[in-house]
Amino acid sequence: MSAGSVVSTTYLELSQEGGGAHKFYEVRVDGVVVTVRYGRIGATGQVQTTTFPTAEKARAAAAKKVGEKVRKGYAPAVPGQRAPRAVTRRQVASVPSTARAVAPVVWRFRTGSSAFGIHVDDEHCWVGNQAGDVYTLDHDGAVRARFSLPDGVKCLVADDFWIYAGCDDGKVYDLSSKLPFAAYDIAADVDIFWLDIHEGILNVSDRDGRLTVIDHEDEHQWARRSQGEHAWMVRADDQAVYHGHHRGVTAYAPDGGGELWHTPTRGGVLFGWQEDDAVYAATAHRLVQRLSKTTGRVEATYTCDSAVYSCATSPGGRFVFAGDAASSVYCFDRDGTRLWKLGTGDGSALSMQYRDERLYLVTTDGSLVCVDASEAAISAAQQGTVPVARDVKLAAALPTYAPATAVAAVTSVAHVPAGAVVVECVQDGGRLRVHVVSEGYDASMNVQFPRAIREPGARYVVDSLHTAAGGFYRVRGDIRRLL
């Protein structure tokens, strides 16, 4: 506290029923220092501190901030009286496999906590767990980096170059640059089960069977309540959003949510996968069903021996893989003929992905497991010959990155790297938008940009911008403040 100063604190909340906001906003004035804390009710929130030349200017700035929030519907409240957002941890059971042989595991990495999130790209394997840790490994199993997020990771999804982690704190973090940023903030009454992002549009499935669609500015677009609850599946493309719940799969038009088709499945949907022309629904009734994206018709069925927790395909759906509740993994041909069944040796696979003759699994014991799925390795495994699996260890000096609420600075335009782009935060009808300043871009288009670092009039330098199909720019690479 400043000597002789009077400290005042104003605490506001905005809590709306039926899918609306659930946020707080606190302004504290201590002499010439104004501290703003904001975020989801029940969370610690983010903090911004500004120092003014005089106490009078500090009080005026604080009053302006409070007035803006009140006009948006915020009202005085008492901290702690409203409950934080609901979070459902997926309860899964896993029993020993009944398979006669074990899969040829090349390497495994134990994350230390239950894990569901997985993504594998050309360079890295990503895994996220309920402790909020996201690790990146190379394809040989060496751990390269760790992201430490504030809450448990529900899932990892990719949208072209961009990688996102959906967390139990209701935020979706962009992990594409060196420091993660909160890219989306989901309403507190949405008990998130799964996420998908397509061309910057976020699709959220939840406990109540709802589908919520949020645009690139983190603003609600539309929502639909499905025929069933417990919606674990959501996948999206240019034609539709495919939503799987305990009564089947429903496809909605992406530009307004009109229902395109609904297909009942044999058992509630526990996981989903997609290829260009089909979606795959893994069900509690021991099946994976392939559905036509155009009509919803069931084109093929893949039968396992227990409830199916996860599924994946090789490119084009030539092979279909499944992981069940009994710690087994399966491979089928496109038409549904079972080619093999093997035990994982590491619990049931909660998520999986196939790439370059390897099948990557995230299991109930929190391990990322790399299986050699080549024909020779599988044939040898069926005869009882498997490699000695290598247990991956963390490096002593592993880089760890936490979410950023501020960015490094570039001192002047003269220090802007060649090819970089300058953008600016502008006030637009009561909202704070980001537009491009550099030549060669459409200055009227919005830039998808982290809300935590937006300040009116501030300019930033970004490595590059890419045009999204929805008519906005997406940032690729690092963000720096231009002083």
Secondary structure, DSSP 8 states (H G I E B T S, - for coil): --TT--EEEEEEEEE-TTT--EEEEEEEEETTEEEEEEEETTS--EEEEEE-SSHHHHHHHHHHHHHHHHHTT-EE--TTSS-----------------SSB--EEEEEE-SS-EEEEEE-SS-EEEEETTSEEEEE-TTS-EEEEEE-SS-EEEEEEETTEEEEEETTSEEEE-SSSS-EEEEE--TT--EEEEEEETTEEEEEETTSEEEEE-TTS-EEEEEE-SSS---EEEE-SS-EEEEETTEEEEE-TTT--EEEEE--SS-EEEEEE-SSEEEEEETTSEEEEEETTT--EEEEEE-SS-EEEEEESGGGSEEEEEETTSEEEEEETTS-EEEEEE-SSS-EEEEEEETTEEEEEETTSEEEEEE-SHHHHHHHHTT-----EE----TT--EE---SS--EE-SGGGS-TT-EEEEEEEETTEEEEEE-STTS-TTS-EE--GGG--TT-EEEEEEEEE-TTS-EEEEEEEEEE-
